[in-house]
Amino acid sequence: VGPPAIIRAIKSLTAIIGLSNTNFGQQLLLPLVESGELLQFGPRVLQPFYRERSHAALDAVREFLGATRTNWAAHASEGAFFLWLWLRGMPITTTELYHRLKARDVLVVPGEFFFYGLPESSSHQHECLRISFAQSPDVVREGIRRLAEEVAGGRD
């Protein structure tokens, strides 16, 4: 949706980028693909890296939310770059929490967007949020600290 001239320009740009992408990156990866070495990159490098990030984020959640005596749970992080955090009994929705955290320079994703088909009376969809742990552990830890402060403040 937009002005026809801008839509045409974006369509042309997309067609050019899609049809004439650079071959330089593909040439750099070719030996790794041919040798099969690229297939080991995930298990040897990516999985340990993000497993460590996941554990650090969960440690911060335990420390900071534990101090607030919040009733929380986290889904197992099985390869994603985020935690699903369930804040049971929250007096505010995670959308409201999102706005409060955004004002404190912390971004999370409210759970309301992920629970299609549940009745509006279900509190679960308003108590869950997604927290990315792809940033540096210090940044994630500080974000979780601020989240815990907001959760504790929202309970007063």
N, C-alpha and C positions, 0 to 999 in steps of 0.2 A: 504494500500500500504506500503510495507516494506519488509525487509528480512524475508524469510519463517520461520526461527527459532524464530524470535521475534513475528511474527504473531501467531505461534503455542502456544508460551508461554502466550501471551495475551488472546488467546481463552481459554486456560486451566484455567487461573486465573479467567476470567469472568464466566466460567461454575461453578467453585468451589464457588465463591462469590454468584452467583445467586441461587445455589442449597442448600447451607448450611449457610444461613445468620443467624445471631445471634437471639436467641429467647428471650434474656434478655430484650431488649427494648420492644418487643411485650408483654411480661409478665407485664412490668411496666404500659403499656397503657391499658391492658385488663380491669381493673376495671373502667377506665374512658369511655371506649367504651361501656361496659355493662350498666353503669348507664346513658349513654347519655350525660354525662358532657362534653365529648370531643367535641360534636357538638356545645357547647356554647363558646368554646375557641376562635373561629374565631370572632363572633360578639362582645364578651365581652372584648377580649384582643387584638387580632391582628388588627381588623379594627380601633379601636380608636388609637392604637399606630401608624399605618401607615398613618391614616388621619392627625394626628398631624405632622408627618414628611412631608407629602405632603404640608400642609399649611405653614410650616416653609420654605420649598424650594421655594414655590410660593412667599412668602414674600420677600425672598432674591432676586428672579428674579425681582420682582417689584422695589425693592430698587436699585439694581445695574444696571439692564438694563434700568430702568426708568431714571437713572442719565445720561445714554448715549444717551437718546432720540431715542433708537432703536425701530423700528416698529416690535413688537413681539406679539405673541399669544401663549397660552398654551391650549392643549386639557384638558378636565376634567379628572382628575385622579380617575378612578372608580375601585379601588382595586389593581391596579398594583403598583409596587415599583419604578416607574419612571414617569417623566414628559415628554410629547412630546412637545418640544418647537419649534415654527416656527419663524424664524428670517427673516422677509420679506425684500426683497431687498438687501440681503447680496451680497457684491461684490466678495466674495470667496465662494466656496462650503463648506458644512459641513465636507467633507473629508479633505479639507485643514485646516479648523478650528480644526478638530480632531488632526491633526499632530502638529499644533501650541500649542494646549492645552496639548497634551501628553508631549511635551518638557517642560511644566510647571507643570508636575506631576498631571494633571487632565485628567481623562478618560471619554469620552462621546461616544455615538454610532452615527455615521453619518447616516442621513436619506436615503442616496442613496441606502442602502441595503434593504429598506422596500417598495419601490415604483415600484414593478414589473409591467411591461406592460404600464407604462406611456411613452409617447414620450420623447426622450432625450431633446427636446426643452422645456419641462416643468421645470420651475425654482423651483417649490414647492419641488421636491425631493432633491434639493441641498440646501434648506433653513431650513430643519427640522432636529432636532437631539433629541436623547433620553438621558435624564439625570436621573441617579439613585438617589434616596434619601434614600436608605437603610442604608447608613453609618450614623455616628453621625451628628446631625444638624450642629455642628461647622465645620466639614469637608466638608459637602455639601455647607454650606454658603461660605466658603473660595473658593471652586471650582467654584461656581457661580460668585463670585467676580472676579476671574481670567478670567472666560469666558467673563464677561462684559468688562474687560480691552482689551481682544483680539478682541472682536467685535468692540469696539470703535477704536482700533488701525487699524483694517481692513477697516475702513471707511475713514481713512485719505488719 
